[in-house]
Amino acid sequence: MECSNSTEPSTPTVKAAPSALPESPQFSDIGNILDPSKSVNDLCQDVATLSNDNKYSLLFNHVSPPSVFPSTYSKGCNRRFNPVWLNKYTWLRYSPKLNGLFCGPCSLLLSIDKRKDKCLLVNRPYSNWVKISNILKKHNSLSYHSACVQSADTLRATVVNPISRIDVINNSTLQKQINENQQILRQIVRAIVYLAKQGLPFRGDVEDLPLSKNPGNFLALLRVFAETDEILYKHLTTPKARNATYLSPMSQNEVISVIGHDIILAKIVSEIKQAQFYSVLADEVSSHNIEHLPICIRFVDNENCIREEFVSFIKLQRVRAIDVAIAIVTCLQNLGLSLSDLRGQGYDGASTMSGAKNGVQAKLKEIQPKAVYTHCSGHALNLSIVSSCSIPLIRNCVDAMKSFTIWVKYSPKREGLLKAIAAEKTHSTSRSILLNMCVTRWIENIEGWERFTQAHPFMLQMCEIIIYGGGNFPQYDDGWTAEDKRNALAHMKCLESFEIIYCMTALSRCLMYLKEAMVKIQGKEMDIVGGVSCAMECCEELKTIRANIDSFSNRIFDHCKRIAEASGVQISMPRVTKRQQNRLNPEFTSPEDYYKKTITIPFLDHMIADIGSRFSTHTKQAASLEKILPTKINDDSALSDLSEAIKLYSDDLPNHEILDEEYSRWKSKWLTSNDSRPATLQEALKSCPSSLPNIHTLLKLFATIPLSSCSCERSASALRRLNNYLRCSQTEERLSALALIHMNYDTDIKIDNLDTCADVSVIPPTKSDRHRRSLNFTLQAANEYPELTQLWKEMQLKYFSILWIWYGLEFAYVYIDDVLVASSDEVEHKNYLTQIFDHFKYYKVFINSDKCEFGQSSVHFLGDIVDENGIDC
């Protein structure tokens, strides 16, 4: 419908605009909506249900009038509608269906309370063509008509040009602010993830904005990011809200907890639950006078891979068995893991952990009898070495070597002299000459003993320079105290003993056979059958050496002779007596024979016997399980070989009644196959077909039984990196979360897809409630955690607008933190306020009652007066 401006200057105009919406036949004729047969109340309800788009169509895309209008006989002549009236009064709408006129703005936009007493042109069509000019002129001068025409202009502007709408402008401003806040948060999270993965401390001397002095790694890293990020730079230098910068330790803890616990740990726990059966590993460690208990879980994942994952550090007040057991059970329950699925325990051999009656393993067996205890094989093998080194000659030599190493390494001057001598002889300074001896992991001392024997000539020369001076090192000629010279003389007398050289060489050669087994046993994927097999193979190799002791001893003695000649040490042996109480006194024919009988043979015999004794329990466990491995299956294999395990785990099998048939098929599969047989439980799991569910379950249970607690030892190493003397006051939650991020270093935490959610709320950051501020965002972890969304429920950015809350509430007009509620009557006003307050309550939004106005017919809003007539600027 073409419309032109009214010729009367006092008349508000409604200009036509190109159609912005597709026309609908129902909304092309206003007579389809305003049915004269309906009551006024029904018409009011029909108009109230119309959307803005429908009203726009009726106002500006109305059907064109016909070329010929129907006539009616009135007062002696036929009368009909005159199209000139449409050009004169552009707000008129002619309904061909009703052959009548309506005021388009008033009939569609007039409030319900005002239109109830209106009739013609508003609720009913005007079709009396007598004196119509006076009626139209009078209607055009009414105040409510002028307000409706202005509302129609506003409606047209918002539909044709949505960008001009106030709420759209607000949304654009808000979206820009949200994008800036997201960018700031991305940089903050990126800095936290980087520091956590690298195990670096966060805090510094002065944590304040603007940054000055040494703000610590966290703020310093953000300062580096800000050099290329203008938005972050503004946030650091001139933050919009001093109490919502999200740089505080409290905010750091929130981010660390979300990434560590709610993402990484949640994923691990989910995989454990899918695996169903699991074992718990624990090992107490002390850090800064605080007892910590690392907890690790061993399970078989969906890809049939054996995994051992760290889950938590627990601070212990006491280390009694009951306290440790309660801590482990509480941790498992907090993770949501059922104790009914616990199938194994792995600890060291301390009585607190391994006690058969009152130890931790006994306490857990009272709860779950199927939780089989396994003494850590790594500890057992290490204890065998420690026990074997208690032979007097070996013990004395090891103590002498430790004493000399400490004496050198705790003095920069002495260590510098030794390095200078070694550099002159070998022309290399790429590594340390001496290594500190590990007190607990003796297998790690093999390299230290080898270096000690290689550096033997250098150590003797160092002692001579300290005592007598001279040499090619004038910078070290003077400054030695009398105590230095006395200690150097004592160490030189000890180093000149051939016994030291032989002991170190013999230890290194013997323990080389155990090193490979120790490395394999410490592996996460090693099962109890394979671990015991490695230990027993080493024991057999030592027995073979013992059977050929003469050739083995000859090789050691020849090597020691070359070292002694290079050092100028004379081959000798202790004085011989008829009776000896403090050392072995065998019959011998030569120095080689003496050292063979007093060092090599006793050490090998002790090692062989001790390994067999300490691994006897492991051997029994492995023997009861190994017959299911394809490499152990033969013609004589029978299901009865697994009777003990089947009796223990019968309730865990899907259908133990058909286990005989499944074992026969499993045995036949490998006896008739030419393929290489799996040698480990993990390989057997991957080769087990789904048609053998009972066999697969048994393999899974056997693989779940722990071999060692070395994963806890690795967790303790991470603890020492994270909980150094500058960071020893961390809470248990923060420490565990940092360890999870640090130990899962390869997890790629993507923070580019960081989005706010619709339930953002604004909570005043008071001192008592500041920790409740939060920002909801999405973190996606590539590969391992695809499309994983985690909401931060306890953080909010104060300068976020609350406009997100009002979507769907068309009666609420919001600008930043000002809310205007428009209603037509008191009942509607109370209803709208109820909905508003429900939203306030749901989103935890606090309002200031002193700044609120209720039940007003006119209010000041954004500097203008808003009333029933519109906006008065």
Summary of the structure (lengths in Angstrom):
residues: 873
radius of gyration: 43.8
end to end distance: 32.2
largest distance: 160.1
contacts: 2653
relative contact order: 0.08
helix: 53%
strand: 9%
